[in-house]
Amino acid sequence: MAIMYLIVITTVACLLLLSYKLGRTTSSLKYTIPLIAGIVSLSVVVISYFYGGLTGMGIGVVNFAIFIGSIISIIIISLSEIIKSKESPMNKSWSFLCFLNRFIHIVLLKNTYQKSNDSD
C-alpha cells in the first residue's frame, strides 16, 4: 500500500512540475497534460482487464494510482489558479508553493495518523 502512495505522490509532483513549466508558454497546457495522463492511464486500466491474470491486475492497479494522481493534480492546478486570481499580483508567485506546502503537510499528517492508529 505504501508503494501506491508513492506512485500517487510522484505522479502528482511530476504532473504539477510539467504543468507549471509548460504552462508558462501556453496556459491551456496546464490542464491538458494531467488530463492526457489520466485518459491514458484509465485506458490502460481497461486494457489490463483483457490481459488477465496477476500481471494484468498489477498493471491495472498501478495505472489506477496514476489516474488518481492525475485527478489530484488537476484539482491542485485548478485551486491554485483560483487562489492566484483572487490575490494581488505581488503574491502570485508564492501562492502555488504555499498551497503545495499545505497539501504535502496534510498528506504526511494523514499518513502518520493512519500509521499510529494501525499500531494500536
C-alpha positions as CSV (number, residue, x, y, z in Angstrom):
1,M,0.0,0.0,0.0
2,A,2.9,2.4,0.7
3,I,4.0,1.9,-2.9
4,M,0.7,3.1,-4.1
5,Y,1.0,6.2,-2.0
6,L,4.5,6.8,-3.5
7,I,3.1,6.3,-7.1
8,V,0.3,8.8,-6.5
9,I,2.6,11.4,-4.8
10,T,5.2,11.0,-7.5
11,T,2.6,11.3,-10.3
12,V,1.2,14.5,-8.7
13,A,4.6,16.0,-8.3
14,C,5.7,15.2,-11.8
15,L,2.5,16.4,-13.4
16,L,2.5,19.6,-11.4
17,L,6.1,20.4,-12.4
18,L,5.4,19.6,-16.0
19,S,2.2,21.7,-16.0
20,Y,4.0,24.6,-14.3
21,K,6.9,24.6,-16.7
22,L,4.9,24.1,-19.9
23,G,2.0,26.2,-18.7
24,R,4.2,29.3,-18.7
25,T,4.3,29.3,-22.5
26,T,0.7,28.1,-23.2
27,S,-1.8,28.3,-20.4
28,S,-4.0,25.5,-21.9
29,L,-1.2,23.0,-21.3
30,K,-1.7,23.4,-17.5
31,Y,-4.8,21.3,-17.7
32,T,-4.1,19.3,-20.8
33,I,-1.0,17.4,-19.5
34,P,-2.8,15.9,-16.4
35,L,-5.9,15.2,-18.5
36,I,-3.9,13.3,-21.1
37,A,-2.1,11.3,-18.4
38,G,-5.5,10.5,-16.8
39,I,-7.0,9.3,-20.0
40,V,-4.0,7.2,-20.9
41,S,-3.9,5.6,-17.5
42,L,-7.6,4.9,-17.5
43,S,-7.4,3.3,-20.9
44,V,-4.5,1.1,-19.7
45,V,-6.7,0.1,-16.8
46,V,-9.4,-1.0,-19.2
47,I,-6.9,-2.9,-21.4
48,S,-5.4,-4.6,-18.4
49,Y,-8.8,-6.4,-17.7
50,F,-8.4,-8.1,-21.1
51,Y,-4.8,-9.1,-20.3
52,G,-5.9,-11.0,-17.3
53,G,-4.0,-12.8,-14.5
54,L,-1.9,-11.2,-11.8
55,T,0.1,-9.2,-14.3
56,G,-3.0,-7.6,-15.7
57,M,-4.3,-6.8,-12.2
58,G,-0.9,-5.3,-11.2
59,I,-0.8,-3.1,-14.3
60,G,-4.4,-2.0,-13.6
61,V,-3.7,-1.1,-10.0
62,V,-0.6,0.9,-10.9
63,N,-2.3,2.8,-13.6
64,F,-5.3,3.4,-11.4
65,A,-2.9,5.0,-8.9
66,I,-1.6,7.2,-11.8
67,F,-5.1,8.1,-12.7
68,I,-5.8,9.2,-9.1
69,G,-2.6,11.2,-9.1
70,S,-3.7,13.0,-12.3
71,I,-7.1,13.8,-10.9
72,I,-5.4,15.2,-7.7
73,S,-3.0,17.3,-9.8
74,I,-5.9,18.8,-11.9
75,I,-7.6,19.7,-8.6
76,I,-4.5,21.3,-7.3
77,I,-3.9,23.3,-10.5
78,S,-7.5,24.5,-10.5
79,L,-7.4,25.6,-6.9
80,S,-4.0,27.3,-7.4
81,E,-5.5,29.2,-10.3
82,I,-8.5,30.3,-8.3
83,I,-6.2,31.4,-5.4
84,K,-3.9,33.3,-7.9
85,S,-6.9,35.1,-9.4
86,K,-8.0,36.4,-6.0
87,E,-4.7,37.5,-4.8
88,S,-2.7,40.6,-5.6
89,P,0.0,40.4,-8.3
90,M,2.8,40.5,-5.8
91,N,1.7,37.3,-4.0
92,K,1.0,35.3,-7.1
93,S,4.4,33.7,-7.3
94,W,4.2,32.3,-3.8
95,S,0.6,31.1,-3.8
96,F,1.3,27.9,-5.7
97,L,4.2,27.0,-3.4
98,C,2.3,27.8,-0.2
99,F,-0.7,25.7,-1.4
100,L,1.6,22.8,-2.4
101,N,3.3,23.0,1.0
102,R,-0.1,22.8,2.8
103,F,-1.1,19.9,0.7
104,I,2.1,17.9,1.5
105,H,1.7,18.6,5.2
106,I,-1.9,17.3,5.1
107,V,-0.8,14.1,3.3
108,L,2.1,13.5,5.7
109,L,-0.1,14.1,8.7
110,K,-2.7,11.8,7.4
111,N,-0.2,9.0,6.8
112,T,1.4,9.4,10.2
113,Y,-2.1,9.4,11.8
114,Q,-3.0,6.2,10.0
115,K,0.2,4.5,11.0
116,S,-0.3,5.4,14.6
117,N,-3.8,4.0,14.5
118,D,-2.7,0.8,12.8
119,S,-0.1,0.1,15.5
120,D,-2.8,0.4,18.3
